[in-house]
Amino acid sequence: MRMVRENPSWGYRRMYGELLVSGVTVAASMVWEILKDAGIGPVPELSAL
């Protein structure tokens, strides 16, 4: 949850990737569930430049 607070623009896919790089083995769906259960919704899509 600290990672989420420090990087509010990251979605669950980015969070999942960063966890893998950090050596944490977790399914992407688990990251999504944890964020959803914490009341953190999807990150708004960035508009194309």
C-alpha positions in Angstrom: 0.0 0.0 0.0 3.0 2.3 0.5 3.9 1.9 -3.1 0.3 2.9 -4.1 0.4 6.0 -1.9 3.8 7.1 -3.3 2.7 6.5 -6.9 -1.0 7.4 -7.2 -0.8 7.4 -11.0 0.2 3.8 -11.3 -2.4 1.2 -12.2 -2.4 -2.4 -11.0 -0.4 -3.5 -14.0 2.5 -1.1 -13.3 2.3 -2.0 -9.6 2.4 -5.7 -10.5 5.5 -5.1 -12.7 7.3 -3.2 -10.0 6.5 -5.9 -7.4 8.0 -8.5 -9.8 11.2 -6.4 -10.2 11.4 -6.2 -6.4 11.4 -10.0 -6.2 7.8 -10.3 -4.9 6.0 -13.2 -6.6 2.3 -12.3 -6.9 -0.4 -12.7 -9.6 -1.6 -9.5 -11.3 -5.2 -10.4 -10.3 -4.1 -10.5 -6.7 -2.7 -6.9 -7.0 -6.0 -5.8 -8.6 -8.0 -7.5 -5.8 -5.9 -5.9 -3.0 -6.3 -2.4 -4.6 -10.1 -3.0 -5.1 -10.5 -4.2 -1.5 -8.7 -1.1 -0.3 -11.1 1.1 -2.2 -8.6 2.2 -4.8 -10.2 2.3 -8.2 -8.7 2.2 -11.6 -6.3 5.0 -12.7 -7.9 7.3 -15.3 -6.5 6.7 -18.7 -3.9 9.2 -19.9 -5.1 11.2 -22.9 -3.0 10.9 -26.0 -0.8 13.8 -26.8 
